[in-house]
Amino acid sequence: MKTAERITRALDLFWRLLTGVVMTAFALMLVIMAIQVISRYVLGIAVSWTDEASRYLFLAEIFLGSVLALRYQEHIRITIVTDLLGPSLRNIAASVADVICVLVLLMLVVGAWNMMDRTAGIMASTFRMSFSYIYLIQLISALLMIGLLLGDLYRRAVSRQPSTEHGRSD
């Protein structure tokens, strides 16, 4: 097996695993929220950990799901101006947008890193988990999105053609 094939297979496995993590977080959040509603309104018992656990899972879904949305270019965007541009100007506009996104994501990386340091010793109130894990998910997600955007910028610069999806070669 060639090195390129191994890299492609590893990336495919990574994207499948990330999709599985996001879907699992969503499913767990639904189950925990069902436990919360049933216990509170049917049984009259408040299960305190369900609120925090569902919140953490929701945040993991949002940030890791954003990586998947970026990969498949499924983020919401307004294209009224770029649709009027020709292909070369559209590529320039897309490149400028990608550079701006990378800069914003770099700020998110720095902020997440600082917050991980500040919240390392602070635990959730209902179970033993550090708040720093929330910021770790943000950091990982931002780094993955930066990688996707830089790859897209590179492909756009090398091929001079717009890419349809980040890192996909179907």
N, C-alpha and C positions, 0 to 999 in steps of 0.2 A: 504494500500500500504506500502510495506517495505521501509526502509531507502535506501537500495541499489537500489531499483527500482526508487525511487525519484531522487537519484544522477545520475543514468543513464539517466533518462528523462531530467534532467536539463542539463547534458552535451550534450546530443543530440540536445536540443534546442539551447544551446550556439554555437555548431558547425554550425547549420543551420543559426543562426543569423550572425555569422562571415562570412559564405559563402555569405549570402545576402548582407552584408556590402561591401565585396570585389566586388561582381558583380555589385552592385549599383554604387560604385566608378568608375568601368570600364565604365558602361553605361553613367554616367554623364560626364566622361572625353571625351567619344566619341561625345556626344551631344555638349559639350562646344567647342571641337576642330572643329566640323562641323560649329558651329556658327562663330568661328574665321576665318576659311577658306572662308566661304560664305561671311561674312561681309567684309573681306579684299579684296578678289579677284573678287567677283561678284558685291558687292555694293560700293567698294572703301572706306569703313569706317573701321577704326581700333577700335576694341573694346578692350580696354586695360586690363580689368580684366580677359579675357579668358586665357591668357598665364599663369598667376600665379595660377589661379584656376585649370587648367588642370595639372600643375606641382604638386600642393598639392595632387590632387586626384591620380596622378600617384605614388607618394611616398606612399600614404596610401595603394594603391594596392600592391606595391612591398613588403612592410613590413608585412602587414596583410596576403597577399597571401603567403608569405614565411612560415608563421605559418601553413597554410593549406597544403602547399607542404611538410613540415616536418611531419605533422600528417599522411599523406598518403605515405610518403617516396618517393616523386616525385622529390626531388632535384636531379640535375645532379651530378653524382659521377662516379669516375673511379674505377672499381672493378676487374681489371685484376689480381692484387695480391691476394685480398681476395677470389676471386673465386677458387684459387688454394689451399686454406687452408681447413682443415677439420672443422667440425661444432664447436668444442670447441675453436680452434684457431680463427675461424671467429668471435665467440662471444667475445673473448678477444679483438680482433682488433676493433670490433664495440664498445665495452665498452670504449676503449682508445679514439677512435674517438669522442664518445659522451662526455667524460670528457673534451677533448680539446675544443669541441664546447661550452660546458657550460662555460669554462673559457673565451673564446672569447666573448660570449654573456654577461657575467658579466662585461667585459670591456666596451661593448656597453651600458649596463645599466648605468654604472657610467658616461660615456661620455654623454649619452642622458640626464641624470639628471643634470649634470653641464651645458649643453647647454640650457636646459629648464630654468634654473635660469638666465643665461646670456642673453637670448633672450626674457624674459617675457614681457618687455616693448617695444620691437621692433615690429612694425606692418608691414604687407604687404603693398607695395606701392600703390596698386590699390583698396584694400578693407580692412575693419577693422577686421583683424585677426592676432593674435600674432604668431610670428615664433615659439614660444615654443610648439605649437600644433604639429608641424612636429616632434619634438623630443619626445613629449608625445607618439605619434604613435610608434616611434622606441622603446621607453621604454616598452610600453605594449607588443609589438610584441616580444621583446627579453625575457621578463618575461614569456610569454606564451610558447616560444620555450624552455626555461630552464625547465619549468614544464613538457613539453613533454619528453625532454631528460632524466630528472631525473626519470620520470615514466617508461621510457623504460629501463633505467639502473636497476631500482628496479625489474621490471618484469624479466629481463634477469638474475639477480642474484638469484631471488627466484625460478624461474622455470628451470633455467639452459638450457633453450631453446630459440632460437631466436624468437623475436616477429615479426609479419608480418607488423603490423601497430601500430602507436602510439595511444593507448587508444581505439582502435576499438575492438569490440567483436561481430562480425557478425556471 
